[in-house]
Every structure is written in structure tokens, then in C-alpha cells.
Amino acid sequence: MHYENIQLGKYLNLKQFCTCTQTYQKYSPNINPYPQNHQETIPALQQLNQFIIDPIIDYFGIEKFQLTYGFCSPDLKKYLEQKDPITGEKNGRVAPNLDQHMSHEINKNGKYYCERLGAACDFLIIDLPSNQLVDWILRAKLPFDSLYFYHPHRPIHISYGQQHKRDIWTFNDSRQPTKKGIENWLKLAKEIK
């Protein structure tokens, strides 16, 4: 079976969701970007698409939707944690036990990388500040689990999982998570839960 051709929702397929990161593009010959725990991970990615991504694309249009980080395979995780040999910069920031990008993948000890399960992605809408995108998501009452807002001109992170916490975080100048400055979103998220 060719898993990469599996449709995850109305718009995106598994290949798009697994190969969108810059790190994958850079090291693609060495990375298997696809889920190993197909039976659990693929349905979780399909739910993320059905309940979060499809409604967003329905509203804003596929031509404005830019996926920057979708599923993180164990191989991709290894490369994200490494430093670029030329620049000395880390390829990416990963928090597999928290961020849900690894979905239902299982480590060598037989445990889920992320006990929260579900699935996550990072994306932006071209020509729309991300703070306006967050406003729209809250008003549309999308059933997200976690949402991370970094900056008006950077992608947002959003997850869909069983908890539907509608938990929102932003980050201070030291890259530490905080809820300071987003009180209006927190209030709106509570009101429309």
C-alpha cells in the first residue's frame, strides 16, 4: 500500500503532511517521513484535517494555506535535533513529548513519544497576520487541543486531540511559554467552549 497517497482531508494528503518541513527538504534522502504506527497515527492526522485544517482552508482558500510543519516521524525528529554542519544552528526545535507532531508514534520502549496523542501542525495563511488567524479560529469555535502563537508574521501551531482543551500559549523574548498579552484570547476561548 502507498501510504503517501492517503487523503487526510478534503485538501491534503499524507505526502504533503509529512514532507513540508525545510529540514525534510534538506535531508530527504536520509529521512523516512512517514508514520510507522499507521493504524493509530493516520486516523489522528485525518481528524486534525477534518476538524481543523479543512474548515480553515474552506474559509481562506487552498492557495493561501501554507503548511510549514506537519507530521514528525522518528527519522525527522533525529534531524531536527541535530545542528546544521555549515551554520552550526539546530535544524529545528522539537518537544516530542508535548507538541503532538509525532501523533501516535511509538518509541523503542513501546511507549508513545507524546502521551497527549492527537496530531498537530504549523501553518500560516498568506497575507493574513497570524493574530487575525487566531481570532478567526476562536470565533469559528474550532475544537483544537493546543494553539501556540509566536508572532503576527510567523506560522501558528495547532493540535487536535481527545482533550479539546482549547489551551492557548504565546512566547516571550526568551522563548518561554506565557499567557501574558493574550488575555483577550483566553477569555474568548472560555466563553465559546
Beta strands, then each sheet from edge to edge (+ up, - down):
strand 1: 65-69
strand 2: 119-125
strand 3: 146-149
strand 4: 156-160
strand 5: 167-171
strand 6: 177-178
sheet 1: 1+ 2- 4+ 3- 5- 6+
end
